[in-house]
Amino acid sequence: MNILKAMTAVVISTTIVLANIHTTKPSQKGFSTLLDNLNDEEIDQAILGKSFFRIPWVEAPSATTARDGLGPLFNANTCTSCHPNNAYTNVFTQDGQVNRSMVVRLSIPSNHSKEHQAFLETQGFVPDPMYGAQLSLNGTTDVPFEGKLKIAYTPKEVVYADGSKIELRVPVYSLTDLNYGNLHKDIRISVRKAPALVGLGLIEQISDEQILANTDPEDKNNDGIRGVPNYVYSIKDKKMVLGKLTYKGSAPTLKQQIASAFHNDMSLTTTYFPHDNCTNQQKECLNAKKARDAIDVPDDRVEAIDFYLKNLKLPVVENKNQEGKALFSQIGCASCHTPSFSLPNNQKAEVYSDFLLHDMGDELSDGRSEFNASKNQWRTTPLWGINSYKYTVGAQVEYLHDGRARSLEEAIVWHGGEALKAKESFLNLSQQQRDALIEFLGEL
């Protein structure tokens, strides 16, 4: 049975968002409970995928071929290091160190050479010539790690119309202990936290036509919102397709994103990325001992992980605060955070995203472009599963692409660019109205 059939096997009423078979109560296992309607073969496939997602990989070469191939350069040795409970970690560990789930993406401006043009066409950016596309915090035996990330914050005060205040924290990033020399003089550093793995089986059921119907690059309706798609390179299809996943919508499918994470975070080879993540200038990495097999994670294992993540339940949504729900639309949040999309068999998924790119202003810019996504543009983040974050994360929940926001309120106040009007409307609400809106978001 294919994934779409597995996800839509039960016909339900249009008045129901998702049947109980597809949802679970908010809890620590809110993102890691399998759907109820899987048959025995599908359960076996999901359990296989779960095992490869959770069990650590080991440095190559090892006695076990099933987990062989970690490194030479890597950040973590298991997917759950960055996605515990299929959620995410916070910026800092309990002892105050920067969490290894804080990924440092590296890129430089194009010099318009053929080499750089090839990078732009297939990767969407030009990597640093020495350090590559992502900073590796760890290295295997005799291979020096690439560097370390330091994060500091400076305060920024914002005043509401009623005179009350909120203090934001502005991140300041620096890279230290660089073991392979200097970064490129025009380096662009984008720091991103690993996202929660919520609703991935539903996203790929939303058709391209549904997403593209909401585009408005010329703002013809004069609402200030210019949603645009990101077209990205599909490695398997060898062509440009609509990107739906990652912070900038730069991954076309979950399988390719899984393979990308294996490559960048663990230097595990797949048929998508058949080489270690060494650059041509890193001799120790290039000369490191190899795994027994050329492909560390064969397609059937990538497919098993893909199946596992796509067949997980969503936490049930209980929109009790109707005032907050109304305010969400009234002040313009729903212009980008589209409440729902229709799915096969008359189902409806409350995603609160249009899966399009939007300019979020200079303050949230990371200075980095990915395919059609400019330095200021981000894919609208789906607002589902928020009601389970406090259980799955198990600590103070942090929001936005780099975790700078310590609350939903801070996340809203950080909005700019196309969302500036909605943010200003939020600043002009009364305290009671702001509380109602935030309570509504916390129920999603």
C-alpha positions, -999 to 999 in steps of 0.1 A, spaced: 0 0 0 15 34 -9 18 63 14 -12 83 1 -34 52 4 -22 46 39 -28 81 49 -63 84 35 -78 49 40 -107 61 61 -134 83 46 -146 109 71 -171 137 72 -161 171 59 -171 186 93 -143 166 110 -108 178 106 -91 144 111 -106 113 127 -93 99 160 -74 74 139 -52 102 128 -48 123 160 -36 119 195 -39 139 227 -11 164 234 16 146 253 53 137 253 45 112 225 24 137 206 47 135 176 57 99 178 25 78 178 18 57 147 -15 59 129 -41 33 140 -50 21 105 -17 5 94 -17 -31 85 10 -56 98 33 -50 68 31 -12 72 37 -14 109 69 -34 103 80 -8 77 73 20 102 92 2 130 121 -4 107 122 33 99 119 43 135 149 21 144 171 38 118 159 72 130 167 65 167 196 41 169 231 57 168 254 53 138 291 44 144 324 56 129 336 39 98 348 12 94 329 -8 121 320 -44 128 284 -37 121 275 -28 85 239 -18 95 251 13 113 285 18 96 296 51 80 294 80 105 316 109 95 344 118 88 328 152 98 295 153 116 273 170 141 254 141 157 253 103 155 216 99 155 185 117 143 170 119 177 200 140 189 184 170 171 148 157 171 141 142 206 105 129 207 104 140 171 103 175 184 133 198 188 158 209 214 163 244 228 192 267 218 213 258 249 218 226 268 212 224 305 248 233 312 247 264 290 264 250 259 251 257 224 230 227 215 243 206 186 209 208 170 217 245 162 228 241 126 252 265 109 245 268 72 273 284 52 272 301 18 289 328 -2 278 352 -30 281 338 -66 310 351 -87 290 340 -118 315 314 -128 303 281 -143 312 263 -110 291 287 -90 262 285 -116 262 247 -112 259 251 -74 230 275 -78 211 253 -102 214 221 -81 218 233 -45 203 268 -46 234 284 -30 272 285 -33 289 267 -3 321 280 14 351 266 -6 368 253 26 340 244 50 312 235 26 275 239 31 273 234 69 297 236 98 305 203 114 310 203 151 326 169 154 351 148 135 361 111 136 395 98 146 423 119 131 398 142 114 396 177 131 361 191 136 354 222 116 345 247 143 322 258 171 292 281 173 289 308 199 256 327 206 251 358 226 221 381 229 215 418 232 182 431 245 157 450 224 126 466 240 93 470 222 64 491 236 27 482 231 1 509 224 -12 505 259 23 513 273 33 478 284 66 465 272 82 433 260 120 426 257 132 407 227 167 391 225 187 399 194 211 370 185 248 376 178 266 347 162 303 339 160 323 309 149 354 299 168 380 271 169 381 270 131 404 241 123 406 245 85 416 282 83 396 313 76 361 313 62 355 331 29 357 369 33 320 373 22 307 343 42 270 342 50 261 324 82 225 312 88 218 296 121 188 273 123 174 250 149 162 215 139 124 217 135 97 195 150 87 167 127 49 173 126 24 164 99 49 155 73 26 128 58 -1 155 52 21 181 36 29 160 5 -8 153 1 -15 190 -5 -13 195 -42 9 220 -60 -22 235 -75 -36 243 -41 -5 260 -29 1 279 -62 -35 292 -60 -25 315 -31 5 331 -48 3 369 -54 38 381 -63 25 414 -76 2 420 -47 -28 424 -70 -52 424 -40 -33 452 -23 -31 435 11 7 438 13 12 400 11 32 387 -18 34 349 -14 57 333 -39 67 297 -45 102 283 -42 112 260 -71 140 237 -62 160 209 -78 147 174 -74 177 150 -74 156 120 -83 135 137 -110 165 159 -122 143 189 -127 129 219 -108 98 213 -87 78 231 -60 96 231 -27 74 225 4 98 216 32 125 234 53 126 269 66 130 284 31 110 257 12 142 244 -3 134 206 -2 110 191 -27 103 158 -9 107 144 26 130 116 12 154 142 -3 154 161 30 161 130 50 190 122 27 202 158 30 202 156 68 221 123 67 247 140 44 251 173 63 246 162 99 263 127 99 281 125 66 262 93 58 260 85 21 228 78 1 220 76 -35 209 112 -33 243 123 -18 268 95 -26 299 112 -12 311 122 22 306 159 31 343 167 27 353 197 6 382 193 -19 405 212 4 400 190 35 427 164 32 422 147 65 385 143 57 392 130 22 418 105 35 397 92 64 389 55 66 358 45 45 328 25 54 325 -11 42 298 -2 17 298 28 -8 262 37 3 257 39 40 220 43 39 204 24 10 171 36 -6 150 10 13 162 25 46 156 60 35 121 49 24 115 32 57 123 64 76 102 84 52 73 60 58 77 62 96 77 100 97 47 103 73 26 79 93 26 96 127 -4 111 143 -11 148 148 -19 162 183 -56 169 183 -66 206 179 -90 221 205 -98 257 195 -115 267 226 -107 304 225 -129 317 198 -121 353 204 -84 345 198 -93 326 166 -113 356 153 -85 380 161 -60 358 142 -80 365 110 -89 401 118 -54 414 123 -41 396 92 -23 365 105 -44 342 83 -32 360 52 0 339 53 -9 312 79 -37 297 58 -59 279 83 -65 247 63 -62 227 31 -85 200 17 -71 165 15 -82 134 -3 -114 116 9 -129 149 21 -104 154 49 -92 188 60 -59 195 76 -55 226 98 -19 235 88 -20 273 93 5 278 65 4 286 28 38 269 22 49 300 2 78 324 7 73 357 23 96 387 30 98 388 68 119 420 70 155 428 76 156 418 113 148 382 105 170 381 74 198 356 75 216 371 45 213 338 26 194 329 -6 182 294 -15 170 289 -50 142 315 -54 141 323 -16 159 356 -10 178 365 22 146 380 38 122 353 27 110 324 47 84 297 41 54 302 63 58 279 92 28 255 98 13 262 132 3 227 142 15 207 172 21 238 193 -1 223 221 24 194 224 56 214 225 57 218 263 54 180 266 78 170 238 104 196 244 102 193 282 115 228 288 109 264 279 97 264 243 116 286 218 103 297 184 113 310 150 140 295 128 168 302 152 150 299 185 154 336 194 118 339 205 111 326 241 74 327 237 46 329 211 43 366 220 79 373 212 76 353 179 47 376 168 66 408 177 96 397 157 75 396 125 83 423 99 82 428 62 50 415 47 38 407 82 46 442 96 9 454 93 -3 423 113 24 428 139 15 465 143 -22 455 147 -11 430 174 8 458 192 -23 479 192 -45 452 208 -55 453 245 -37 430 269 -69 409 271 -70 406 233 -33 397 231 -38 370 257 -67 356 238 -48 354 206 -18 337 222 -40 313 240 -56 303 207 -22 297 191 -12 276 221 -41 253 214 -30 245 178 
